Amino acid sequence: PPRILTLEEPVLHMEHCIAFAVHGNPAPTLHWLHNGQVLRETEIIHMEFYQQGEVSEGCLLFNKPTHYNNGNYTIVATNQLGSANQTIKGHFLEKPFPAMSGLFSFPMQYTPKFLCVDSKAFSFQVSIAVGLAAFACVLLVVLFIMINKYGRRSKFGMKG
């Protein structure tokens, strides 16, 4: 019957690889489960292996996996004499944001860092922003007045 010799955690080479080696005679058929569901191979997730005598060695390859690919990966080897399986945890990326029910609703246990502001620091930042906006408005008014005052004179004293 088949026997799983090695099953290693994902490692990044050219692609992420879960390396495995399976022994069996006759040669077992191999398939994968992801979190208990049959893993359908695509161009992003596919298996490559070679048979050397009674041992099959290879990788389950991931091309740029995301947090959706995190979970338990189980290799299942089956031949006429029996089957064997082994599971390993694959962790590729953290979830970018927690699950949100609304646009700005956050669970009580999660408060994003950008919402935790000191009121004194916040009022200082607001006063800086208002000061810069006021300075820009005064500068624009002065430029407008100067353009109107000095821009009306025609060159060479010609009247148009």
Secondary structure, 3 states (H helix, E strand, C coil): CCEEEEECCCEECCCEEEEEEEECCCCCEEEEEECCEECCCCCCEEEEEEEECCEEEEEEEECCCCHHHCEEEEEEEEECCEEEEEEEEECCCCCCCCCCCCCCCCCCCCCCHHHCCCHHHHHHHHHHHHHHHHHHHHHHHHHHHHHHHHCCCCHHHCCC
